[in-house]
Amino acid sequence: MTLFVVSPHLDDAALSVGASIAARTAAGGDVVVVSVCTVVDHADRVAEDRAAIAALGARHVHLGLLDAPLRGVAENWAGLCDSDDDDAFAAAIAERLRPVLADATEVWGPLAVGGHIDHRATSSALRQLGHFTAWEERPYARQRGAVGAAWRRQGAIVLDEVSAVDVDDHVFFLDAVRAPALARTTTPTVVRLGDRVLHRERILVGDRDREARRRCLQAYASQWPFVVGTVAVGGWPWDDDAEALWRPDV
């Protein structure tokens, strides 16, 4: 059975579930990373992505849709993350994804933590196609309150939550990501979205898969130091020991 991991941009899946992909392929599984916005303003990123996904032992598909700034979205936090949903773009993504995922039985997509307009559109497109398993975006998921904010923005009701211990302080986000500080120090573990209940699954990352993720991320040379991190924040700022998926009840 092939696992399809749908990534809004060329590095999102690697950053967020790279170790999980590596674990699946190391066990003999087939994984295809489907990247949505692959028309970008840095030509090197496409070749980098091919090398990065190959480093995880996976295959890639590029859908050839425009990155948000190339669609005229303001390249700042207000434009990318605080703007209204782009329903037309979500519909376009769904149309491109439909034949790719026609026979897919296992699909992971973004939760849209952080609120980037392309992540929200990709998440919406997958739900239109009936796929609800979602991964938490790194590094945004490590910001206090960000996961809960993502679910609430989508109209979900939080049914259970715990103390948010796997988070960074706000200094990194203010310095590197430019995300606003959020106050909540809890993170949801169970939510209801419409008629579906979804549970958070924390996936522990072993040394082998962490190293595979590092090799993958090093391929995104044009995105350094953002992808790998800088000395000022200790390097590898989100190279943590766990990744997270949300799965719906069967």
Residue, then its C-alpha position, 0 to 999 in steps of 0.5 A: m500500500t502506498l502512502f501519499v503525503v501531500s505537502p503545500h510547499l516543497d519542504d513542508a512534508a520533510l520538515s514536519v513528517g520527514a522522519s515518519i516518511a523515512a521510517r516507512t520507506a526503511a521498512g520497505g514501504d512505498v511513499v509518494v510526496v505530492s507537493v502542491c505549490t511547485v512554481v516558485d521564485h527560486a528555481d533551485r528549489v525544485a531540484e533540491d526537493r527531488a534530492a531531498i525526497a530521494a534522501l528519504g527513500a520516497r518518490h515525488v510528484h509536483l502538481g505545478l501550482l503557483d506559490a502564494p506570492l506568485r498569485g499576488v498574495a502579500e508576502n507578509w504575515a498578514g497576507l499569508c496567514d491572517s488573510d481569508d481562505d482562498d476557496a478558489f485555490a482550494a478547488a483548483i488543488a482538489e482538481r489536480l489532486r483528484p487523479v493522483l489520489a484516485d486509488a489512494t487508501e492512505v493520505w496524510g495532509p497538512l493541518a494548517v498550523g500557523g495559518h498559511i493560506d496555501h496550507r489552509a487551501t491544501s487542507s481544505a482540498l483534501r477534505q473535499l476529497g474525503h481525506f482527513t489524516a493531518w500532520e502538524e506543521r513544524p516549526y509552527a506546531r512548537q509554538r504555544g497555542a498554535v495547534g489549538a488555534a489551527w483547529r479552532r480556526q477550522g471550526a473544530i471543537v476541542l474535546d480534550e487537551v493537555s499541558a503543552v510540554d513539547v513547545d519552544d519559547h517565543v524568542f525563536f518565533l519572533d526572531a526567525v518565523r515572525a509569528p505572533a506570540l500566543a498565550r495558551t499553554t495547552t495543546p489539544t489531543v482530541v477534537r471534533l470536526g463536523d461529524r468526525v472525531l480526530h485523535r492526536e498521535r505522537i510519533l517518536v523519532g529514533d536516531r536512524d530516522r532523525e539522521a535521514r530527516r537531517r540528510c533530507l533537510q540539508a538538500y534544501a540549500s537555498q532555504w538555509p538557514f531557515v530550514v536547518g537553523t542558525v547558531a543564534v537559535g542553537g541550530w536544528p531548532w525543530d529537530d525534536d524527538a517526535e512528530a505528530l499526526w491527527r487521525p480520524d476515528v474509523 
